[in-house]
Amino acid sequence: MDTIINNFSPITLDEMSSVKLMNRVDTKFVTTMPQLVKLLKLAQNEYFMQEIDGKRASAYTSLYYDTPAFDMYLTHHNGCLGRQKVRVRRYLDSGLTFLEVKNKNNHRRTRKKRISISDFNIVGEEKRNFLEPLCCYDVDTLKPALRNWFDRITLVNKGKTERVTIDVDLRYHNVASGIDETLSQAVIIELKRDGNAPSPLLAMLRDLRIKPHGFSKYCIGTALTNPTIKQNRLKEKLHYVHRLIERDA
């Protein structure tokens, strides 16, 4: 894997500044590590790979907040088109930490707003002033729900019209239940672009028979680590991921 990663031409954060895509269309795919190796071999001439301080895989952790009734989780689980998530995300290599509000509307467009903070707590005047105009829920009711960790590779096509994030080694800790789970062999690919700009990656994914498949890291993690929560609509997604892992083991 390291050899394939090093075959990509690097791109810096400054060079990626025009590909932020804060208002975008996301398409997710779920696959496995053996399939990822094949995909990276196909993509190495068409894409740059983000490099920060000589590193091409970056470590992330996120703490998701929800209401006591898990309204954000249930809105997604129940198939509502307007969804919101509130999380604190830390880039472990740099220590940068952001409070983020992420919305997906009924046209499948994702919009994210964030501010830089220093810890995982959302209490405080500056954080409240950021959250209240954006959050669909009472800010005072929000509490830590789920923590995850993963490593991310980021690709940018040579035309700089899209970003691709590839998340591996996904681990979870449920704050309420105390249960830990891992999906270390699963790979979550997310294609992020404005509108329907042409994407070299889509043809590669089709060739490898990697199909679009919704995957919310928060919702899947919650279902995996909270046996008492409603999850009937996610069971097929969970079975799908486990079948892929078993197939390619």
C-alpha positions as CSV (number, residue, x, y, z in Angstrom):
1,M,0.0,0.0,0.0
2,D,2.8,2.5,0.9
3,T,4.4,1.9,-2.5
4,I,1.2,2.7,-4.4
5,I,0.6,5.8,-2.3
6,N,4.0,7.1,-3.0
7,N,3.5,6.8,-6.8
8,F,1.0,9.7,-6.7
9,S,2.2,13.2,-7.4
10,P,1.7,15.3,-4.3
11,I,-0.5,18.3,-3.8
12,T,-0.3,20.7,-0.8
13,L,-3.1,22.2,1.2
14,D,-2.4,25.6,-0.4
15,E,-2.7,24.1,-3.8
16,M,-6.0,22.5,-2.9
17,S,-7.5,25.8,-1.7
18,S,-9.6,26.1,-4.9
19,V,-11.2,22.6,-4.3
20,K,-12.8,23.2,-0.9
21,L,-16.3,22.4,-2.2
22,M,-18.1,23.5,1.0
23,N,-21.4,23.5,-1.1
24,R,-21.3,20.2,-3.0
25,V,-22.8,16.9,-4.1
26,D,-21.4,13.9,-2.3
27,T,-21.4,10.3,-3.6
28,K,-20.3,7.6,-1.3
29,F,-19.0,4.1,-2.0
30,V,-18.1,1.3,0.3
31,T,-15.4,-1.3,-0.5
32,T,-12.5,-3.2,1.0
33,M,-8.8,-2.9,1.3
34,P,-8.0,-5.3,-1.6
35,Q,-10.3,-3.3,-3.9
36,L,-8.8,-0.1,-2.7
37,V,-5.3,-1.2,-3.8
38,K,-6.7,-1.9,-7.3
39,L,-8.4,1.5,-7.4
40,L,-5.3,3.4,-6.4
41,K,-3.3,1.7,-9.1
42,L,-5.9,2.9,-11.7
43,A,-6.1,6.4,-10.3
44,Q,-2.4,7.3,-9.9
45,N,-2.0,9.0,-13.3
46,E,-5.2,11.0,-13.0
47,Y,-5.1,12.3,-9.5
48,F,-2.8,14.1,-7.1
49,M,-2.6,13.0,-3.5
50,Q,-2.6,15.4,-0.6
51,E,0.6,15.6,1.3
52,I,1.1,17.4,4.6
53,D,4.6,17.5,6.2
54,G,5.6,14.5,4.1
55,K,2.6,12.4,5.2
56,R,-0.1,11.2,2.8
57,A,-2.4,9.5,5.3
58,S,-3.8,11.8,7.9
59,A,-5.3,10.7,11.3
60,Y,-8.7,12.1,12.2
61,T,-11.0,11.8,15.2
62,S,-14.6,13.2,15.5
63,L,-17.0,13.6,18.4
64,Y,-20.6,13.7,17.3
65,Y,-23.3,15.5,19.4
66,D,-27.0,14.6,19.4
67,T,-30.1,15.3,21.5
68,P,-31.0,12.9,24.4
69,A,-33.6,11.3,22.0
70,F,-30.9,10.9,19.2
71,D,-33.0,13.1,16.9
72,M,-30.2,13.6,14.4
73,Y,-29.5,9.9,14.2
74,L,-33.2,9.0,13.8
75,T,-33.9,11.7,11.2
76,H,-31.2,10.0,9.0
77,H,-32.3,6.5,9.9
78,N,-35.9,7.3,9.0
79,G,-35.0,8.5,5.6
80,C,-35.7,12.2,6.0
81,L,-34.1,14.2,3.2
82,G,-33.2,17.2,5.3
83,R,-30.5,16.1,7.7
84,Q,-28.1,17.7,10.1
85,K,-25.1,16.7,12.1
86,V,-23.1,18.5,14.7
87,R,-19.6,17.3,15.4
88,V,-16.1,18.4,16.7
89,R,-13.4,17.1,14.4
90,R,-9.7,17.1,15.2
91,Y,-6.9,16.6,12.7
92,L,-4.6,14.6,14.9
93,D,-1.4,15.3,12.9
94,S,-1.7,19.1,13.2
95,G,-3.9,19.3,16.3
96,L,-6.4,21.6,14.5
97,T,-9.9,21.2,15.9
98,F,-13.2,22.5,14.4
99,L,-16.8,22.7,15.5
100,E,-18.8,21.8,12.4
101,V,-22.5,21.9,11.4
102,K,-23.2,19.8,8.4
103,N,-26.5,19.9,6.5
104,K,-27.8,17.8,3.6
105,N,-30.9,19.1,1.8
106,N,-33.5,17.4,-0.2
107,H,-31.5,18.0,-3.4
108,R,-28.6,15.9,-2.1
109,R,-26.4,19.0,-1.7
110,T,-24.2,19.1,1.4
111,R,-23.3,22.4,3.1
112,K,-20.8,22.6,5.9
113,K,-19.9,25.5,8.2
114,R,-17.3,25.4,10.9
115,I,-15.2,27.4,13.3
116,S,-11.8,26.7,14.9
117,I,-11.9,25.7,18.6
118,S,-9.4,24.3,21.0
119,D,-11.2,21.3,22.6
120,F,-14.1,18.9,22.2
121,N,-16.5,20.9,24.3
122,I,-19.3,22.9,22.7
123,V,-20.1,25.0,25.8
124,G,-19.2,28.7,25.6
125,E,-20.4,32.0,24.2
126,E,-18.4,31.8,21.0
127,K,-19.6,28.3,20.3
128,R,-23.2,29.1,21.2
129,N,-23.2,32.1,18.9
130,F,-22.0,29.9,16.1
131,L,-24.4,27.0,16.7
132,E,-27.7,28.8,17.5
133,P,-28.3,30.3,14.0
134,L,-27.4,27.1,12.3
135,C,-28.6,24.3,14.5
136,C,-32.1,22.8,14.1
137,Y,-32.1,21.6,17.7
138,D,-31.9,23.3,21.1
139,V,-28.2,23.8,21.6
140,D,-28.6,23.3,25.4
141,T,-29.8,19.7,24.9
142,L,-26.9,18.5,22.8
143,K,-24.6,16.0,24.4
144,P,-21.7,13.8,23.2
145,A,-23.0,10.7,21.5
146,L,-20.3,8.9,19.5
147,R,-16.6,9.2,18.9
148,N,-14.7,7.8,15.9
149,W,-11.1,7.5,14.7
150,F,-9.9,6.9,11.1
151,D,-7.1,7.5,8.7
152,R,-7.8,9.5,5.5
153,I,-6.2,9.7,2.1
154,T,-7.3,12.6,-0.1
155,L,-7.1,12.7,-3.9
156,V,-7.7,15.7,-6.2
157,N,-8.2,15.2,-9.9
158,K,-5.7,16.8,-12.3
159,G,-8.3,19.4,-13.3
160,K,-8.9,20.3,-9.7
161,T,-12.7,20.0,-10.0
162,E,-13.2,17.3,-7.4
163,R,-11.9,15.9,-4.2
164,V,-12.0,12.2,-3.2
165,T,-11.6,11.2,0.4
166,I,-10.7,7.6,1.3
167,D,-11.3,6.6,4.9
168,V,-9.7,3.4,6.4
169,D,-9.2,1.7,9.8
170,L,-12.5,3.1,11.2
171,R,-13.0,2.7,15.0
172,Y,-15.8,3.7,17.3
173,H,-16.6,4.4,20.9
174,N,-20.2,5.0,22.0
175,V,-20.2,7.6,24.8
176,A,-23.6,6.4,26.1
177,S,-23.2,2.6,25.9
178,G,-19.5,2.4,26.4
179,I,-19.3,-0.1,23.6
180,D,-16.3,-0.1,21.2
181,E,-16.4,-1.5,17.6
182,T,-14.1,-1.5,14.6
183,L,-14.5,-1.7,10.8
184,S,-10.8,-1.9,10.1
185,Q,-11.2,-3.7,6.7
186,A,-13.9,-1.5,5.4
187,V,-13.1,1.5,3.1
188,I,-15.3,4.5,2.7
189,I,-14.8,6.5,-0.5
190,E,-16.5,9.8,-0.9
191,L,-16.5,11.7,-4.2
192,K,-17.1,15.4,-3.6
193,R,-17.8,17.8,-6.5
194,D,-19.9,20.8,-7.5
195,G,-22.9,19.6,-9.5
196,N,-22.1,16.8,-12.0
197,A,-18.7,17.7,-13.2
198,P,-17.0,14.9,-15.1
199,S,-15.2,12.5,-12.8
200,P,-12.4,10.1,-13.9
201,L,-12.9,8.1,-10.7
202,L,-16.5,7.1,-11.6
203,A,-15.3,5.0,-14.6
204,M,-12.7,3.3,-12.5
205,L,-15.2,2.5,-9.8
206,R,-17.6,1.1,-12.4
207,D,-14.8,-1.1,-13.8
208,L,-14.1,-2.5,-10.4
209,R,-17.9,-3.0,-9.7
210,I,-17.8,-0.7,-6.7
211,K,-21.3,0.8,-6.6
212,P,-22.6,3.9,-4.9
213,H,-23.7,3.0,-1.4
214,G,-24.8,5.5,1.3
215,F,-22.7,5.3,4.5
216,S,-23.0,7.7,7.4
217,K,-20.1,7.2,9.8
218,Y,-22.2,8.5,12.6
219,C,-25.3,6.5,11.9
220,I,-23.5,3.2,11.2
221,G,-21.3,3.7,14.2
222,T,-24.3,4.3,16.4
223,A,-26.1,1.3,15.1
224,L,-23.0,-0.9,15.7
225,T,-22.4,0.3,19.3
226,N,-25.9,0.9,20.7
227,P,-28.0,-2.3,20.6
228,T,-31.0,-0.6,22.1
229,I,-31.5,2.1,19.4
230,K,-33.8,1.8,16.4
231,Q,-31.8,0.4,13.5
232,N,-34.0,-1.7,11.3
233,R,-33.3,0.5,8.3
234,L,-29.6,0.2,8.7
235,K,-29.4,-3.6,9.1
236,E,-29.1,-4.2,5.4
237,K,-26.2,-1.7,5.1
238,L,-24.5,-3.4,8.0
239,H,-24.9,-6.8,6.4
240,Y,-23.7,-5.4,3.1
241,V,-20.4,-4.1,4.7
242,H,-19.8,-7.4,6.5
243,R,-20.5,-9.4,3.3
244,L,-17.9,-7.3,1.4
245,I,-15.3,-7.8,4.1
246,E,-15.9,-11.6,4.2
247,R,-15.8,-11.8,0.4
248,D,-12.4,-10.1,0.1
249,A,-10.8,-11.6,3.2
